């Protein structure tokens, strides 16, 4: 299944994150992105945060004041089967940036203002399965741009991308 990158977002720490046209993605995340709380955000296992535009649109339809980047995701995607974006799956951003989803994110009080009645638990995987953002590690670094394709890869395809990057 394939989709596209709708928005790339970074901040000097905190939310909302603001849009940029392109970013270099390293093992520690997007260059230019920082975190105030390094205990709960960032690092190699939480290098990139992803979310689906379709989920954002559905949340807006419920009355939440959420837009891409508002709840801390670095890459907002469109066109993927979000229910298939689960821990251990592989996501290819553009032609070269290979990610492996490591976990669902835990929502925190810092994203309260994006939600009607402050109900940030609306994006909790435990309370509302399928609505969470995800964290990913970077297996193959590179540069991504708004509009780049996004694909879910099976293990064989992911291994091929990794092998090609090491050549």
Number of C-alpha atoms within 10 A of each C-alpha: 10 15 17 19 21 21 23 25 25 25 19 12 15 17 20 21 21 18 17 14 12 17 20 14 21 19 19 17 25 26 14 14 20 17 17 13 10 10 8 12 19 21 15 17 18 22 23 29 26 22 24 24 21 16 19 20 15 13 20 16 11 11 13 20 15 21 15 24 23 22 26 26 25 28 26 23 28 21 17 19 13 19 10 11 22 19 14 14 17 25 23 22 26 19 14 17 22 27 25 24 23 20 20 24 20 17 19 13 10 14 19 17 18 21 21 16 10 13 15 20 19 18 23 18 18 13 11 11 12 17 22 26 25 22 27 28 25 24 20 22 19 18 16 22 19 19 17 17 19 23 19 23 19 11 12 9 13 21 14 11 19 16 11 11 15 8 5
